[in-house]
Amino acid sequence: MGDFSQADFRKVMGKFASGVTVVTTEVSGVIHGMTANAFISVSLNPSLVLISVDKRAKTHGYIQETGTFGISILSEEQQTLSNLFAQSSTPDASAGIRYERLNDVPVLADTVATIACELWASYDGGDHTLFVGLVTSLAYSDKNPLLYFGSQYHTLH
């Protein structure tokens, strides 16, 4: 390892502007999720995406168990949802979270875009697992995205 701290590494990674997603899955009728900005497109044919999930996150085990996950790309009006899923994998029902289903995979409503995936492959990534998902369904809108840069939320305006 180089001569830098984990805090330095995190700070440098925070210099990369990204969109904000919530990754969801369902176990025994309960929807679980987590906020994530480690999300990329991998392949057009077949249509594959990748998410990086901390092995300590509850959602990590749920994705392994179900073999499916949804990705919701948040709109600029959904910062509250990002914060809720960053604090808890199962936010309180009183938070008024609205879900939709794509191929029976739960995703958040009113987002920029949503993607339903079947687990295609997983790879060890140190303290994270890289989950590659085969896209089985998707939807999108013309909403503006919520952005994250330098440990702060931003919008396009």
N, C-alpha and C positions, 0 to 999 in steps of 0.2 A: 504494500500500500504506500501511497505517496506521503509526503510530509504535510498533510492537511488533516483537519479534524472532520468528523461527521457533520458538525454544524456548518463548517465551511462548504462542504459538498452540498448540503441541503440549500444553503444560501445561493450557491452558483446555479443549482438546478432551478431555483425559484426565479432566475433571470430569464428563463424560457417562458414566454407568454403561451398560455394554452387555454383551450375551452375547459368547461367544467361539466363532468358527467356524474350521474348516479347509476351505479351498477346494482341490479336487483335480481333476486331469485326467490323462489317460494318453496318452503318446506312444511309439510303437514298443514296446509292452509294458511300459513303465516308468511307474509312478505318481508324479506330482509333486504337490506341494501347498504351501500357505502358510497361516499363521495370519492371521486377519483379524477385525476387529470392525466394519469398515465394510460393513455388510450391512443392507438394508432390503427390505420388501415394497413393490412399486410399484403393482400392479394385481391385482384379483380376476378380471376377465374381459377379456382373457385373464390367466391366472395368471403374473405377472412379478415377478422379484426383481432387485435391483441389488447388485453388489459393486464396491468401489473398489480398484484394484490399481496399485501403484507400477510405473511403466514400466520401472524397473530390475530388477524382480523376474523371476526366470526363469519363474515361473508365468505371468506376463503374456504372454510370447511363446507359451507352450504353449497357453493358452486361445485365442489368435488362430489358432494352427495347427489345433487340433482342432475348434473351434467348439462344444465341450461342456465343462461343468464340473459338479462336485458340491459341495454345501455340507453340511458336517456341523456341527451345533450341539452343542458339547461339553457333557458332563455334569460335575458337580462332581468326579467321580473322574478326570477326564481332563486335568488341568493338565500332566502330563508330555507328553502329545501336543501340547498347545499350544506348549510350550517346544521340543519337537523340530522342529516345522514352522516355528517362528520362526527357528531356527538354520540349517535346511537344507531346500531344496525336495525333496530325496530322502533322507530319513533312512535310516540304515543298516538293512538288513534284520534285523540282530540285535536291533533295538529291539522286535521282537515286535508290530509294528503289524498289527492285523486289519482287513481291508477287506471290504466287501460290494459288491454291484452293484445299481444301480437303472437300468433301461433301458441296461445295459452301461456305465454311468458309475461309476467307483470312488468310494465314500464310506467313511467310517470306521464300524466296528462299535460297538455298545453306546453310542450317543449319545442325546441328547435327541430329535433329529430329523435327518433327512437329506432332501436335495432334489437331484434330477437336473435339469439344464438344458441346453437348446440355446441357443446365442448368438443373441439376438434383435436386439440393436443394441449399438453401442459409441460412446462420446462422449469427446472430449478433456476432461480435468479437470486441466489444469496438468501437474504431475509424475505424475499418476495417469491411468488410463483408467477410465471408468465402464462396466462391462459389465452389460448388461441381459440376463437369461436368461429364456427361456420354460420354465416348470416342466413337465417331462414325466412325473415320478414323484416320490412322496414317501412318507415313513414317519415315525412318531413313537412315543415311549414316555412313560412317566410319571416318568422320571428328573428330578432337579433339575439346573438349568443351572449351568455355570461362569460366573461374572461377572467383569468387569474394571472397576476404578474407581481413579483416582489412581495409575496404574502398578502396581497390585497386583491379585492374584486374590482373589475373595470367593465365598462360597456363601450360600445362603438361610438357613442355620442360625445 
